[in-house]
Amino acid sequence: SCTNWTSAEYFERSERMYARLSAGSGFAFLAANVGTTVARSAVEAAFEEDTGGAKVVLNCGSGCSLSEVWTAWGADPATLEPTTTGVDYPGDDPCESCDSVTLLAWSQDDGSCP
C-alpha cells in the first residue's frame, strides 16, 4: 500500500468519494438517461463538471455499453487524503472509438437465479 491507512480508513475514504460523486452532475446524468444511448461527450461533460473540468475516462464493454467512469483526484502530500481538486485521468480511453454509449438498465432480479 502507498499509504499507512488501515482497511477501515481506506474504505471510509472510498465511501466519501462515492458519496461526493453520487451527488454530482455525472451521476444525475446517468440516472436520468439509464436504458438509453447517449453521446459519449455528454457523459464526459457531466462528470467533468464534477472534476472541475479535469479529464475523465470512460470504460466500455461490448457494443459501446458504459461499464465504468474513471476519475482522478489530487491528494494532500502529507496525508494522501483525496482533495476536491480533479486532475486529468492519465490512462487510455477504452471508449474512444464510440461516438455514443449505451447506459444499460440493470434489474435486481431478472428471474435467472433460483
Secondary structure, 3 states (H helix, E strand, C coil): CCCCCCHHHHHHHHHHHHHHHHCCHHHHHHHHHCCCEEEHHHHHHHHHHHCCCCCCEEEECHHHEEEEEECEEEECCCCCCEEEEEECCCCCCCCCCCCEEECCCCCCCCCCCC
